[in-house]
Amino acid sequence: MHSVCLPQPIRLSRPWPLRWLDAASDALSRLRQRHQHAIDVAAAVELSEETLRDIGAPDELLREAAARREADYLRAAELRLGFGRGVTDRGAW
C-alpha cells in the first residue's frame, strides 16, 4: 500500500479572525433585515384596514392600523375642540 503524505495538514476549522468577521457580517445582515422589516411594517400600517385585508395582511397588522387610525382621529378631534394645547394655554396662573 502506498501512503500519501500531504505537504501541509488540512485545517479542520477556519482561523478565528475569519470566523469573527463572518459572525459580525451575519449580525449586520440580521440587523439590516430587522430594520427593513420595521420600515415595511410602518409603511403598511399607513394603509387602510380594507386595503390591508385585501392584500391578506395578518390580523395583528390590521389591529395596529386600526389603533393608529383611531389615535389620529382622537388627536384631530382634540385639536378641533382645543384640548390639544399645553397647560399654560388653558389659563393656568
N, C-alpha and C positions, 0 to 999 in steps of 0.2 A: 504494500500500500504506500501511496505517496502522501506525505504530509505537506500541507500547503502553509507556508508562513506568509503572513501579511507584512508589508513594510511598516505599517503603523496599525495600532489597535483601533478597532471600530468603537466610536463613542456611543454609549447607550443613552446618553442624555445630552441636551444642548448646554452650552456654558450658561452660567447664571445671569450674566448681563443680557443675553438674548432672551432668556425666559422672562426676565423682568420687563424688558421692552415689549414683549408680546402681551404680558399681563396688563401693562399700562395702556397699550394700544386697544386691547379688548375693553378695558374700563372706560376709556374715552369714547369708544364706539357705543357702548351701552348708554353712557350719559347723553350722547347726541341723540340716540333713538328715543330716550325718555323725554328729552326736551322737545323733539319734533312731535312726539305723541301729545304732549301738553299743548303745543301750539295748535295741532289739529283738533283737539277736543274743544279748546277755546273758540276756534273758528266755527265748529259745528254747533256749539251752544247758541251762537248768534242766529242760527236758522230757526224758523218757526217749528212748533211741535208737529204740525201737519207735514211739513217737508221732511223732518226727521223720521216721522212714521213711514212716509212714502219710500224713503231710502233704506228702511229696515234698521234704523239705529236702535241700540239697546235701550231698555226701559230706563236705566239709570241716567242716560243722556237726555231722554225725554223729560224726566223729572227735574234734572238740573236746568234745562232750558225753560221749563215752566216756572221754576222758582226764580230764575233770573228775570224773566219777563214780568212776573208779579212784583218783584222788588223794584224794577224800573217803573212800573205803573204806580206803585205806592210813593216812590221818590218824586215822580212828576206831580202826583196829587198833593203831596206835602208842599211842593214849591208853589203850586197854584193857590193853595189855601194860606200860604205864608208861614207854615210850620218849619220850613227848612232853614230858617235863619238862625244865627248864633244867639247866645244868651244876652249879649249886650244889645241886640236889636229888638228884644222883646220888652224893653222898658225896664231893665234891671237898674237898680240905683247905682 
